[in-house]
Amino acid sequence: MNIKSQKDFFAGLFYTVAGAAFAYGATNYNVGTGARMGPGYFPLLLGILLAIIGAFVMFKALTVETQDGEKIGKWAWKPLLFIIAGNVLFGILLGGLPSMGVPAMGLIVAIFGTTLVVSLAGDTYKLKEVLILATILSIGSYGAFVKLLNLQFPVWPTFITG
């Protein structure tokens, strides 16, 4: 078997594995029928669709010739590290870490903290632009999740709101 495009092959493999995992996980829920969908119906269909798309991309990578074989490059460790750290930080800031004595800081602080950390993943870092982006994201998230959807989670740090 000759892989003609490594990038496409491994992207398709990732899609296939992720889709199969979601479809398998959805079987733990009641799937229901098309007329009376259960909570597992949508993730099951989405997982199957993702797996089919991944299989198609993998097949294409084995049959369609590319110019240089599209080799996979080096891992981008810096962006990977900062993006994962930003997501972990968001969870910690939003809900706190009671076992370590870290209080919940709320949505606004979590968005600012995450935006500041994740923006370090890029090649350029301009604090003023990052703060403007964090402000816009905070206002938009507050409006969408708290005001429009009425979701109940802390917006401000617990030591401010009590």
N, C-alpha and C positions, 0 to 999 in steps of 0.2 A: 504494500500500500504506500503510495507516494502522496505526501501532504504538499499541496501546491501553494497554500497560503496559511502559514502558521497562525497569524492573527485571527483570521476567520475561523479556523478549525478550533482553536482554544476558546474563542468567544462563543461559538456554537456549542461546544462541550459544556461551558459554564451555564449557558441558557438551558440546555437539556437537563443538567443535573439539578439546577435551581427549580425548574418547572416540575420535574419529577418529585422533588422534595416537597414543594408546596402542594402538589396534587395528593401525595401520600399523607401529608399532614391534614389535609382537608377531609380525609376519610374518617378522622376522629370525631367529626361533627355530623349532625344530621344533614344529609344532602337534600332530601326532599325530591320534588318533581319540578318540571318546568313551570307548572301552574302554581305550585305551592313550594317555592324555593326555601330551603333551610339555610342555616348559617354556613354550611360547607359547600353549597352549590357554586357560588361565584369563585372562591379560591380553587376549587377542583377544576372548573372549566378554564380559568386563567392559567393554572399550572400546566394543564394538558396543552393549551395553546402555546405557552412559552416553550415547552419541551418540543413540540412539533416545529416551531420556528427555529429552535436551536439545532434540531436534526437536519433541517433544510440547509441552514448555514454551514453545518459540518459537511454535508454532502457536496455543497457547492465548492467548499475549500478543497475537496479531494478531486474535483473534476475540472474546475476552471483554472487555467494557467494564468499566473500573474507575472509581472515583469521580473521582480527580484525575489519572488517567493515570500515576500512580506514577512520577514523574520521578526520574531518578538525581541524587543529591545531590553535594556536593563530595567530593573524595577525602579520606580520613582518612589524611593523610601521617604523623602521629606514630605511630599504631599500626602502620602498614605498615613504617615505618623500624625501629622497635624489634623487631618480630617477625622481620623478615628479618635484622637484626643479631644477634638471639639465636640464630637457626639457624646463621648463619655462625660465631658464637662457639663454639657447641656442637661443630661439626666441627673447629675449630682446637684447642680445649681437649682434645677426646677423642684426636685423633691427632697433635697437634703440627703444626708447620710447619717441617720440617727445613731448607728452603731459606733461612729467615730466622732460624734458630737458636732457634725456640720449641719446647721439649720437649713431649712428650705429658703432659698433666696428669691424664688418666684420667676415668672415668665420673663419679665423685662430684663432682669439681671442675667438670666440664663441666655437670652438672645444676645445681649451685649457681649458676654463672656465668650460664647461660642463664635460669634462673628469675629472677635478679636483674635482668637486662636486659629480658626480655620483660614483666615486671610493670610496667615504666615506661610501657608502652603504654596503661595504663588511666588513668582520671581520678583515682583515689586510689592512694596508695602507703603501705603500712604495713610497715616493715622487719621487725617481729616476725612478722607473718602470712606474709610472703614467705619468711622463714627457716624457719618451721614447714613451709610447703608444700614447700620445697626439701628439707628433711630427710625428709619422708614420701616424696617422689618418689625420692630417692636410695635409701632403704631398699627401697622397692618395686621399683625398677629393678634393684638389686643382687640381690635375691631372685629376680626373674623371669628376668633375662638371664644372670646369672653362676651362680647356684645351680641353678635349675630347668632352664634350657636349655643350660647349660655352654658358653656363647659365650666365645670367647677374645679379649678385648681388655683394655687396661689399665684397672684400677679406680682405682688411686692414681697420683700423679705419679711419673715415672720416677726422679727424684732421691731419692725415698723408698724405692721398691721395688728400684731398681738395674737 
